[in-house]
Amino acid sequence: MAKPGSRPTSELIRLAIIGDGAAFTELWDTHIGSLRTYIKSRMKNLDDFYVDDICSRSFEKAFRQIRSYDPSKSQFSTWLTNIAHNTALDTVLQENRSHKHLVSIDQSASAGAAASSIGSDEDTPLESIIRDEDQVQTERYIEGLPELYRRIARMRLVDGLQYNEIAEETGIPLNTVRTRIRRAKEQIDKMKSEEII
């Protein structure tokens, strides 16, 4: 096999699109190191098992979606990083959901102690990652909103204020606050759907 990086990425992509597995393997060899570094830097609480799992899933998605890659919109490495970022968030969410419903009860634990662990207000490391990543992403989407919705969306989605608190603080009628938040969320959903997967 050719040494990683010996053929141009554009050629490897063209070959991968027509089903050349060796070309895609070469894309893997060329980009896996930087992808691992990116995931480790963004998701510091994840161990190597999860980092490798996210890398594998990301490349699987990239291979399945290689025909949708548009070099005029982004470099391959950027496209791949976006896939990895979303895959990491999905992995963390899935892991968090699966552990949220589990309660460990051993013979020394009382039923009361087990019950108190359900629905705890303390963030797990996974929840902290999700919150931090989601907050950065949410703030980016809010900045893309028209000025009419921006302040109210930030108060609700970042500061966590209730509708009535927002109405009181801004002097805007409660129903108007509800409408603006709903429209802001619709626009954010549209921005998300238009992003590269």
Phi, psi and chi 1 to 4 in degrees:
 res  aa     phi    psi   chi1   chi2   chi3   chi4
   1 MET       -  149.0 -169.6  178.3   92.9      -
   2 ALA   -67.6  151.2      -      -      -      -
   3 LYS   -64.9  138.7 -162.7  169.4   72.8  171.9
   4 PRO   -52.7  134.4  -23.7   30.9      -      -
   5 GLY    85.5   -0.9      -      -      -      -
   6 SER   -79.9  -22.0   62.8      -      -      -
   7 ARG  -111.3  146.9  -70.8 -165.7  -78.2 -180.0
   8 PRO   -61.8  144.9  -13.9   22.6      -      -
   9 THR   -57.3  -39.5  -62.2      -      -      -
  10 SER   -59.8  -38.5   56.9      -      -      -
  11 GLU   -68.6  -42.6 -179.9 -174.2  -16.9      -
  12 LEU   -62.8  -39.8  -65.6  172.4      -      -
  13 ILE   -64.8  -45.3  -69.4  166.1      -      -
  14 ARG   -57.9  -43.1 -176.1 -178.2   56.8   75.5
  15 LEU   -69.5  -38.6  -68.3  168.9      -      -
  16 ALA   -64.1  -36.4      -      -      -      -
  17 ILE   -61.5  -34.6  -74.1  172.1      -      -
  18 ILE   -89.9   10.3   60.5  172.5      -      -
  19 GLY    96.3   14.8      -      -      -      -
  20 ASP   -78.1  101.8 -173.9  -27.0      -      -
  21 GLY   -63.7  -34.1      -      -      -      -
  22 ALA   -64.7  -37.6      -      -      -      -
  23 ALA   -65.5  -39.9      -      -      -      -
  24 PHE   -69.0  -35.0 -158.4   81.5      -      -
  25 THR   -62.2  -38.2  -60.1      -      -      -
  26 GLU   -67.2  -36.4 -165.7  170.7  -26.9      -
  27 LEU   -61.0  -41.7  -75.3  169.5      -      -
  28 TRP   -57.9  -53.3  164.7  -79.4      -      -
  29 ASP   -59.3  -35.3  -68.3  -19.5      -      -
  30 THR   -73.9  -35.9  -57.3      -      -      -
  31 HIS  -109.3   -9.3  -65.2  -80.4      -      -
  32 ILE   -63.5  -38.3 -172.6   62.1      -      -
  33 GLY   -62.9  -47.8      -      -      -      -
  34 SER   -69.2  -31.5   59.4      -      -      -
  35 LEU   -68.2  -43.6 -161.7   61.3      -      -
  36 ARG   -59.2  -44.8  -85.0 -165.2 -176.9  110.1
  37 THR   -60.1  -43.5  -58.9      -      -      -
  38 TYR   -61.4  -48.8  169.1   79.1      -      -
  39 ILE   -64.1  -42.3  -66.6  167.8      -      -
  40 LYS   -63.4  -35.9  -75.8 -177.6  176.4 -176.2
  41 SER   -74.6  -31.4   70.0      -      -      -
  42 ARG   -87.3  -31.3  -61.1  -69.1  -64.8  165.2
  43 MET  -121.7   70.2  -53.0  -80.7 -174.3      -
  44 LYS   -62.8  -23.9  -67.7 -179.2  173.1   63.1
  45 ASN   -84.7   -4.5  -67.6  -11.9      -      -
  46 LEU   -86.1  138.4  -65.6 -177.6      -      -
  47 ASP   -83.9  175.4   62.4   24.1      -      -
  48 ASP   -60.7  -32.3  -72.9  -18.4      -      -
  49 PHE   -58.6  -49.4  169.6   80.9      -      -
  50 TYR   -67.8  -38.4  -77.6  109.2      -      -
  51 VAL   -60.5  -47.4  171.2      -      -      -
  52 ASP   -63.8  -39.7  -71.5  -18.1      -      -
  53 ASP   -62.8  -44.1 -176.9   51.2      -      -
  54 ILE   -64.3  -41.9  -69.8  164.2      -      -
  55 CYS   -60.6  -45.6  -74.3      -      -      -
  56 SER   -62.0  -47.4  -65.6      -      -      -
  57 ARG   -62.5  -39.6  -71.6 -175.2 -167.7 -162.6
  58 SER   -62.8  -44.3  -59.5      -      -      -
  59 PHE   -68.2  -34.4  -89.1   96.9      -      -
  60 GLU   -61.8  -46.0  -74.3  170.2   19.8      -
  61 LYS   -62.8  -43.1  -72.4  179.5 -176.8  178.7
  62 ALA   -61.0  -41.5      -      -      -      -
  63 PHE   -64.0  -43.1 -172.3   68.9      -      -
  64 ARG   -66.9  -31.0  -74.3 -165.6  -51.5  -91.3
  65 GLN  -105.9   12.3  -60.1  170.1   15.0      -
  66 ILE   -56.9  -30.4 -168.3   74.1      -      -
  67 ARG   -67.7  -21.6  -75.0 -177.5  173.9   85.9
  68 SER   -86.6   -6.9   70.1      -      -      -
  69 TYR   -68.3  129.9  168.8   65.3      -      -
  70 ASP  -119.6  106.2 -176.6   -9.6      -      -
  71 PRO   -64.2  -16.5   18.0  -25.7      -      -
  72 SER   -77.4  -17.2   68.3      -      -      -
  73 LYS   -95.1  -33.7  -69.7 -175.0  178.1  176.5
  74 SER  -163.0  163.2   66.2      -      -      -
  75 GLN   -72.7  156.5  -66.9 -177.4    0.1      -
  76 PHE   -58.3  -41.0  180.0   77.1      -      -
  77 SER   -63.6  -36.2   57.6      -      -      -
  78 THR   -68.5  -44.2  -55.9      -      -      -
  79 TRP   -59.3  -45.7 -178.2   72.7      -      -
  80 LEU   -64.9  -39.8 -174.8   59.6      -      -
  81 THR   -63.9  -39.4  -60.2      -      -      -
  82 ASN   -61.8  -42.6  -77.1  -27.9      -      -
  83 ILE   -61.3  -45.3  -69.1  173.8      -      -
  84 ALA   -63.4  -41.2      -      -      -      -
  85 HIS   -59.8  -49.3  178.7   83.2      -      -
  86 ASN   -66.2  -37.0  -68.2  -26.8      -      -
  87 THR   -64.7  -40.6  -58.4      -      -      -
  88 ALA   -61.9  -45.4      -      -      -      -
  89 LEU   -62.6  -43.3  -69.5  177.5      -      -
  90 ASP   -61.1  -43.2  -70.4  -14.6      -      -
  91 THR   -62.2  -45.0  -58.9      -      -      -
  92 VAL   -64.6  -41.8  168.5      -      -      -
  93 LEU   -63.2  -45.3  -78.1  168.2      -      -
  94 GLN   -61.4  -45.0  -77.6  177.5  -24.3      -
  95 GLU   -62.4  -42.2 -172.1   66.5   22.2      -
  96 ASN   -64.4  -43.8 -170.1   41.9      -      -
  97 ARG   -63.6  -41.0  -77.1 -171.3 -165.6  120.6
  98 SER   -68.6  -32.2   68.2      -      -      -
  99 HIS   -85.8  -20.1  -77.1  100.3      -      -
 100 LYS   -65.9  -30.7 -159.2  166.5 -159.2  157.0
 101 HIS   -94.8    0.2  -58.2  -67.0      -      -
 102 LEU   -94.9  135.6  -61.6  176.1      -      -
 103 VAL  -126.1  124.1  177.9      -      -      -
 104 SER   -87.5  120.7  174.7      -      -      -
 105 ILE  -123.2  115.2  -57.4  176.4      -      -
 106 ASP  -109.3  177.0   60.4   24.4      -      -
 107 GLN   -67.0  -22.4  -66.3  178.5  -14.0      -
 108 SER   -88.6  -12.2   64.4      -      -      -
 109 ALA   -86.7  138.5      -      -      -      -
 110 SER   -84.7  158.8   68.6      -      -      -
 111 ALA   -61.0  -36.1      -      -      -      -
 112 GLY   -64.1  -41.3      -      -      -      -
 113 ALA   -65.7  -39.6      -      -      -      -
 114 ALA   -65.5  -43.2      -      -      -      -
 115 ALA   -65.0  -35.5      -      -      -      -
 116 SER   -70.0  -19.6   69.9      -      -      -
 117 SER   -78.8  -15.6   69.9      -      -      -
 118 ILE   -79.0  129.7  -59.5  172.4      -      -
 119 GLY    68.7   27.7      -      -      -      -
 120 SER   -61.3  145.7  169.0      -      -      -
 121 ASP   -80.8  -10.2  -73.9  -20.7      -      -
 122 GLU   -75.5  137.7  -69.4 -178.2   29.8      -
 123 ASP   -75.9  135.9  -82.0   -7.7      -      -
 124 THR   -79.7  165.2   65.4      -      -      -
 125 PRO   -55.8  -37.5  -26.4   34.0      -      -
 126 LEU   -65.6  -41.3  -70.0  173.4      -      -
 127 GLU   -63.7  -37.3  -72.4  169.7  -29.9      -
 128 SER   -62.5  -42.5  -63.8      -      -      -
 129 ILE   -61.8  -48.2  -68.3  169.3      -      -
 130 ILE   -60.0  -46.6  -67.3  167.0      -      -
 131 ARG   -60.4  -46.9 -172.1 -173.0   64.2 -116.2
 132 ASP   -63.9  -46.1  -66.8  -14.8      -      -
 133 GLU   -65.2  -45.0  -71.7  -66.6  -45.8      -
 134 ASP   -62.9  -39.0  -76.3  -10.2      -      -
 135 GLN   -64.9  -43.5 -174.7  164.7   -9.8      -
 136 VAL   -61.4  -45.2  168.9      -      -      -
 137 GLN   -66.3  -43.7 -162.3  170.5   29.5      -
 138 THR   -61.3  -44.0  -60.4      -      -      -
 139 GLU   -62.5  -36.6  -72.7  175.4    1.5      -
 140 ARG   -64.6  -42.7 -176.5  168.9   52.8   88.0
 141 TYR   -65.8  -40.5  -70.1  131.3      -      -
 142 ILE   -61.2  -39.7  -71.6  170.7      -      -
 143 GLU   -62.1  -24.7  -75.3  -55.6  -49.3      -
 144 GLY   -85.0   -4.0      -      -      -      -
 145 LEU   -80.4  155.0  -69.1  171.9      -      -
 146 PRO   -60.9  152.3  -20.3   29.6      -      -
 147 GLU   -54.5  -34.2 -176.3   60.2   39.0      -
 148 LEU   -55.7  -34.8  177.2   66.9      -      -
 149 TYR  -102.1  -18.7  -55.2  124.9      -      -
 150 ARG   -58.7  -52.6 -157.7  175.8  -60.9  151.1
 151 ARG   -64.0  -45.5  179.9  176.8  176.1 -143.6
 152 ILE   -66.2  -40.3  -71.6  177.3      -      -
 153 ALA   -62.7  -41.6      -      -      -      -
 154 ARG   -63.8  -42.2 -176.3  173.1  -74.4  108.3
 155 MET   -61.3  -37.8  -67.2  169.9   82.8      -
 156 ARG   -82.6  -51.2  176.1   67.5 -179.6  153.8
 157 LEU   -85.2  -25.6  -58.3  175.1      -      -
 158 VAL  -104.0  -50.4  175.4      -      -      -
 159 ASP   -80.3  -18.5  -59.4  -25.6      -      -
 160 GLY    75.7   21.3      -      -      -      -
 161 LEU   -71.8  149.3  -64.0  178.5      -      -
 162 GLN   -76.7  161.3  -60.6  -63.0  -42.1      -
 163 TYR   -55.9  -45.4  -66.6  121.8      -      -
 164 ASN   -66.7  -33.2   59.3  -20.8      -      -
 165 GLU   -67.0  -39.2  -66.3  172.4  -42.3      -
 166 ILE   -65.6  -44.3  -64.5  168.9      -      -
 167 ALA   -60.1  -42.5      -      -      -      -
 168 GLU   -66.3  -44.3 -168.9  175.2  -52.5      -
 169 GLU   -70.3  -35.2 -170.7  169.6  -38.4      -
 170 THR   -94.1  -18.6   59.8      -      -      -
 171 GLY    77.3   14.5      -      -      -      -
 172 ILE   -94.1  138.3  -62.6  171.9      -      -
 173 PRO   -55.9  145.4  -22.1   30.6      -      -
 174 LEU   -55.5  -44.3 -177.0   58.8      -      -
 175 ASN   -64.8  -34.0  -76.4  -20.7      -      -
 176 THR   -67.5  -40.3  -55.7      -      -      -
 177 VAL   -59.2  -47.8  167.9      -      -      -
 178 ARG   -58.6  -45.5  -73.5 -169.7  178.5  116.8
 179 THR   -63.1  -44.8  -59.4      -      -      -
 180 ARG   -66.1  -38.4  -71.9 -174.0 -173.9  177.3
 181 ILE   -66.7  -42.2  -70.1  171.4      -      -
 182 ARG   -60.5  -44.5 -172.8 -178.9   74.2 -114.2
 183 ARG   -67.7  -37.0  -71.4 -172.3 -179.5  151.3
 184 ALA   -62.1  -43.9      -      -      -      -
 185 LYS   -63.5  -39.2  -73.4  179.4  178.0  177.3
 186 GLU   -62.4  -42.6  -73.8  169.1    0.3      -
 187 GLN   -67.5  -37.2  -70.4 -166.0   27.3      -
 188 ILE   -65.0  -42.7  -72.2  171.2      -      -
 189 ASP   -60.4  -38.6  -74.0  -16.5      -      -
 190 LYS   -65.8  -42.0 -174.3  178.0  178.0 -171.8
 191 MET   -61.1  -41.1  -76.4 -172.4 -100.6      -
 192 LYS   -62.6  -43.5  -73.1 -179.8 -177.8  177.1
 193 SER   -69.4  -22.8   69.7      -      -      -
 194 GLU   -87.3  -10.1  -70.9  172.0   -8.4      -
 195 GLU   -74.5  158.8  -79.7 -168.8  -16.4      -
 196 ILE   -66.9  137.2  -63.0  171.5      -      -
 197 ILE   -64.6      -  -63.5  172.6      -      -
